[in-house]
């Protein structure tokens, strides 16, 4: 049957078949509304395709801002977080007077939050999320989502603290006790508001004690005193910590070594 068709009609037939899957919209409103329908149905890829079509008609028409914001949300819902971040940023830059800009800035921070990996991996996106949440809180201090942003910052800082704490533990396992002690102290200094702060002080105590044991006599006292100083900080700042009892046993050993050094001098 196909062989009997003239080349002209055959070409028309093939072009028609090829174009049957083309996205169909005749106006930016139609493109946006179809994109919205796909978004609400959970078909985010089709939503993205339709919403991009709204910009075939420019970026200043009535539906442009709505399409831009929904495009960003669609990328995020589809777990394409970097593309979502780009589209949220574009919305904020192009439609600066839009009342939804504060919400978009919060959602921009959330795209980096969504990308924040396990504490064992690179934490670049964790740090970016913290910065974006802080910017949001600074610019929109009365926004309803400020409290939520703060809680997410605390959560993310806890992840950074966990990573630093894990590094200190690694040094300790390898018996690099000075590096371990310094790393534990860095956890407390940088992330004092996280759940890892008291663990870090206990870790520093223990690492300095082990370091002192391996040190020459002339250097033992200064390292034991550093262990003692971390015990004092733990007791003053976290008197109700579950780790105080363990810290006391280390402190007793530190004092025993200090007394022994004093007796020998």
C-alpha positions, 0 to 999 in steps of 0.5 A, spaced: 500 500 500 505 504 502 509 503 495 503 506 491 503 512 494 506 518 490 513 521 493 509 527 495 503 524 499 508 520 502 512 526 505 506 529 507 504 522 511 511 522 514 511 529 516 505 528 519 507 522 523 513 526 526 509 532 528 504 528 532 508 528 538 509 536 538 507 540 544 501 543 543 499 550 545 497 556 542 498 562 547 502 562 554 496 561 558 495 555 555 502 553 556 502 555 563 495 551 564 497 545 561 504 545 565 500 546 572 495 540 570 501 536 569 504 538 575 498 537 579 498 530 576 505 529 578 508 528 571 513 533 572 517 532 566 511 534 562 510 540 566 517 542 565 516 541 557 509 545 557 512 551 562 518 552 558 513 553 552 510 559 556 517 563 554 516 562 547 512 568 548 517 572 552 518 573 559 514 579 560 507 577 559 501 575 564 503 568 565 511 569 565 512 570 573 507 564 574 510 559 569 517 561 572 516 559 579 512 553 577 518 551 573 522 552 579 518 548 583 517 542 578 524 541 577 525 541 585 519 536 585 523 532 579 529 532 584 533 536 579 535 540 584 541 544 581 536 546 575 531 548 580 536 553 584 537 556 577 530 557 576 528 560 583 534 565 582 532 567 575 525 568 578 528 572 583 532 576 579 527 577 573 521 578 577 524 582 583 517 586 585 513 579 585 510 578 592 512 571 592 520 572 592 521 571 599 518 564 598 522 563 592 528 565 596 526 560 602 525 554 596 532 556 593 535 554 600 531 548 600 534 546 594 541 546 597 538 542 603 535 537 599 542 536 596 545 536 602 548 528 603 551 524 608 556 527 613 561 522 610 561 526 604 563 533 601 559 538 605 559 544 599 551 543 599 550 543 606 554 550 607 551 553 601 544 551 604 546 554 611 548 561 607 542 561 603 537 560 609 541 565 613 540 570 607 533 569 607 533 570 615 536 577 614 532 579 608 525 577 611 526 577 619 518 577 620 517 571 615 513 566 617 518 561 615 524 564 619 523 559 625 523 553 620 529 556 617 533 556 623 531 549 625 534 547 618 540 551 620 541 547 626 540 541 623 545 542 617 550 545 622 550 538 626 551 535 620 558 539 619 559 538 626 558 530 625 563 530 620 569 534 623 568 529 629 568 523 625 575 526 622 577 527 630 576 520 631 579 518 625 586 521 628 585 518 634 584 511 632 591 512 628 594 515 634 595 522 632 593 524 638 595 532 638 591 532 631 585 529 634 585 533 640 585 540 636 580 537 631 575 535 637 576 542 640 575 545 633 568 541 633 566 545 640 569 552 637 565 552 631 559 548 633 558 549 640 550 550 639 550 542 636 549 536 640 556 534 638 559 540 643 559 536 649 562 530 645 567 534 642 570 536 649 570 529 652 574 527 646 579 533 647 580 531 654 581 523 652 586 525 646 590 530 650 590 525 656 593 519 651 598 525 648 600 526 655 602 519 656 606 518 650 610 525 651 616 526 654 616 528 661 617 536 660 611 536 656 606 532 659 604 537 664 602 542 659 598 537 655 594 534 662 592 541 663 589 542 656 585 536 658 583 539 665 581 545 661 576 541 657 573 538 663 572 545 666 569 547 660 564 541 659 562 542 667 561 549 666 557 549 659 554 542 660 553 540 667 547 536 665 550 532 660 550 524 660 558 525 659 559 528 665 560 521 669 565 519 663 569 525 664 570 525 671 573 518 670 578 521 665 579 527 670 581 523 676 586 520 671 589 527 669 589 529 676 593 523 678 598 524 673 599 531 675 600 529 682 605 524 680 609 529 676 609 534 682 611 529 687 617 528 682 619 535 681 
